[in-house]
Amino acid sequence: MTCEKANAIDILSYLSSLGFQPKTIRNSDHWYFSPFRNERTPSFKVNTKLNCWYDHGLGKGGSLIDFGILFHHCSVRELLEKLTNFSFHPHLPAAQIPRSNADEKSQLRIQSVNPIISSPWLKTYLDERKIPLDIANQFCSQVGFELYNSPRLAIGFQNDKSGYELRSADFKGSSSPKDVTFVDNKSQSVSVFEGFIDFLSWYTMNPSEGQLSNFLVLNSLAFFEKKRPLMDAYEKVNLFLDRDKAGIVATRKAVLSHPRYNDRSKLYKGYKDLNDKLTGIETTIKQTPRLSRRF
């Protein structure tokens, strides 16, 4: 993924993948509640003609890369790595968007859901991730979907609003609506993961402990603060967030707020996340300053 390709990604599509939807649309301007803070009046604007954003509360804006490094607290290089496996629709100037599709929230449509993962291609993907098929079938489905009129197939992980997180060797995205996934085992503790691949990785590593905890899969770190009231109801909260800057910051903030929060990411120190630990892919975290501009 190059910077040019990253900035060509449609910002509306990227925000949707993070769980953000516009509250007001005025011609080319889509207004959101800011992804950077809680607020009652939308102050974050995306201009679809320019494919740029501006946060009036922060007084900052710019391209998708400018947003990504600010939102994820990461360097440009780290952001490009995050975007490598994502399959987003490229930005089209407003004049090129067909009128019939202009008002649709998503061009991704679920076509079929099979409770058994049978595709050899998806099984190979699971093998590469070192996730046993029986564990994947326990929590996931084989989902057929259409993305901008192109048929696709992926492993689907359903959230609490019946949307799906979708993963395959060449696709990482989600269907609307975006939400968390909560697994209730009637436990007094809850284990929190950023994504379902890490949840499945934990289950693979700890097959005999699956009923000893409840599980909260955020499906996007953007839901972490929103779900703090749910987590605060537990005696013990085990955090298995990514060891990138955003995950480390969120973990540290929670741990300092109350002793119920426990940082379990030390179990995979030297790796970005649990699945990297499971597959043996080491990582290095670096930092690069951000850029911003107003439009």
N, C-alpha and C positions, 0 to 999 in steps of 0.2 A: 504494500500500500504506500503510495506516494502522497505528498502534501497536496498536490494538484487533484488527485483522485479523491482524497478525503474531503477537500473543500467542494468537490462536485456533488457530494452526497446531499440529498434534500434534507434540510434542517428539520422540517416538519416531521418527516419520516423518522429521523433520528430521535427527536424528542418523544415521539409516540412510543418508540422502543424502550424508552426510559420510564414510561408511564405518565407522560405529560400530554394533556390535550388542551387546545385553545378554549378560552372562555368566551371570547368575543372576536368576531371577524369583521373587519372594516376594509372593504376592497382588498388591497394586497397585504394589509397588515393583520396579522394574527396575534391576539393578545393573550398571554398566559399569566397565571400566578407565577411569581419568580421561582425558579428551581433552586435559588440560593438562600431562600428565607421563607418564613411564613408571613402571609399578608392577606388582606381582605379585598384589595383592589388590584386587578391585574396591572403589572407595570413592566412586564417583560414582553417585548415585541419582536416578531419575526416578519420581515418583509419578503414576500415570496418572489417579487420581481428581482430583488438583489440577492436572495438566498443568504441574508445576513440577519443578525439579531442585535438587539440593544436592550439593556436592563437600565431603566430610568432610575431605579433605586441605587444601583451601584455606579451609574454614570459610565458604564463600560459596555462594549459590544464588539462585533466583528464577524469572523467567519466561523464555520463549524469547528475548526481546529482551535480557535480562540476560546470558543465555548467549552470544548472538550477538556482542555488542559486546566481550565478554571474549575469546571464541575468535578472532574476526577482528581484534582490536585496532582497532576502528573506532568511529565515532559512531553514534548511533541513526539519523540521516538516511542514512548510508552503508549501514547494515544494511538499512533499508527499501528502498533502491535495489537491493541484492543480492537481496532476496526478491521483487521486483516480478514477475520472469519465472518464478518457481518455482511449480509447481502441486502443493501439498501437501494432504493430506487434513486437513480441520479436526478438531480434537480433539472426541471424544465422551466424555461421562462413561461410566464402566464399565457402568452399568446399561443404556445405550443401544446397546452393542456386541453384535451377535448372537453367541450362544455359539459357533456353528460357525466364526466367523471370529476369535475372540478370540486364539487361539494362533498365527495365521499371521504369518510374519515380514513379509510384504509383500502389499498388495492390488494390486500392479502385476504383470500377467502378459503375457509376450511371446506373441503369437499368430502372427506371421509375420515372416520376414526375407527381403527382396528385395535381391540384390546391386546392382541398378540403381535409382537414385532417379528415379522416373518421375512422381511426383505434382506437378502444376503448382503446388500450394500450397507444397510443400517447395522446389521450384525457385525460387519467388519469394523465399522466406526466404533461400536461398543468395545470390540476387542482391542482396538487401538487405545481407547480410554481405560482399558482394563476393568470394565464394568461387566459382571456376569449377567447373562441374558435373563436368568430367573429373577434377579433383583430389578433389572430394568422393567421387566414385564409386570412386576408387582406394583410399580408406581407410574409407569409410563404407557403410552400407546403409540401405535404407528399411525401417523397423521398424513393424509394426502391433502394438499392445498394448492391453490392457484395464486401465483404472484405475478401481477401484471400480465395476465393471460397465458402464463407459462406454468405447466403442471410441475409440482415438486413433491418430494416425499421426505419426511423427517421424523425423528423421535419427538413425541409431544408430551409435555408435562403440564397437566391442567392446573390452573390457579383457582382461587376461591370464587371468582366471578365467571368461571367457565371459559376463560380465554386460555390460550396455550403458549408455553414457551417451546420453541421449535429449534432442534439441533440436528445437524448432519455434518458430514465431512466438509461440505462447502456452503453451509448456511447456518446463520445464527440470528434469530429474530423472534418475533412473537405476534400473536393475533390479538385483536382487541376483544374485550377490555383487558387492560394490564392490571395485575394485582398480585398479592402474595399467595402462597400456598401453606396452609396450616394443617399439620397432622396431629390429631388429638389422641394421645394414648392414656389420658387421665393421669398424667404425671404431675408432680410438683416442680419439675424442672423443664426448661425448654432449651433446645439447641438451635442456634440461628446460623443460617448459611446464606451467602449471596445468591447462589444459583443452584439449580437442581443437579448438575453434574457433580458438584462438590458434596451435595447431600447423598447422592448415590455412592460416591467415593467413600464417605464416612461409613455408610451401611456396608460396603464391601469390606472395609477394614475391621468393622465391629459387628459382625452378623448376629452375635448372641445378645447384643445390647439394644436392639431396635425397639423393644417395648418399654425400656426403662426411662424414656424421655419423650416429651412432645417435641415436634419439629416445626420451625418456622423458616420457610424458604422465601427470601425476599423477592427473588426474580429481578430485582434491581435495587442497588444500594439507596436509590432515591426514596424507598419506602422505610428505611431504617428509623428515621426520626418519627415518621407517622405512626409506626407500630410500637413506639416506646411504651404507651399506656398498656398494651397487651403484655409486653415483656415485664413491665413493672409489677404485674400481678403475680409473678412467680417468685418462689424463694431462691431459685438459682437459675441464672441465664448463662449458658455457655456460648461464647461467640467464636465462630469459625469463619470470620470474614477474610477476604483476600489480603495478602501482605503487600499490597500496593499502597500508595500514599493515602488514597481515599479510605481504604479499609482500615489502615492503621490509625488514621485520625478519628474515624467513627468509633473504633474499638477503644482507643485511649479515652475519648470523651465519656463513653458509657462507663468504663471501669472506674474513672475518677468520680462519677456521679453517685455511685452506690456500690457497696460490697457484694450485692447479688450478682453483679456482672463479672464474668471470668473470661480472660483472654486465653483461648485455646489455640491460637494461631502459632504459638511456640512449638506445637507438635509438628509443624511443617516449616520451621525456620529454614531459610535458604531456598524456599520454593514460593512461588506466587500464591498457590492455593492447594487445597487437599488433592485435587486430581493431578496436579503437577508432582506432588509428593508420591502419589500412587504410581504414576507412570515414570517417575525419575527424571522429570524435566526441571533442571535448576534454572533460576532466574536472577537477574541483577536489577536493582531499582536505582534510577538516576533522576535528576531534576533539571528542568530547563525553564527559564522565566517565560511568562505568557505575553501575548500581544493583545491590543484592543483598539477599537476605533468606533466612532459613532456615525450613524447614517440618518 
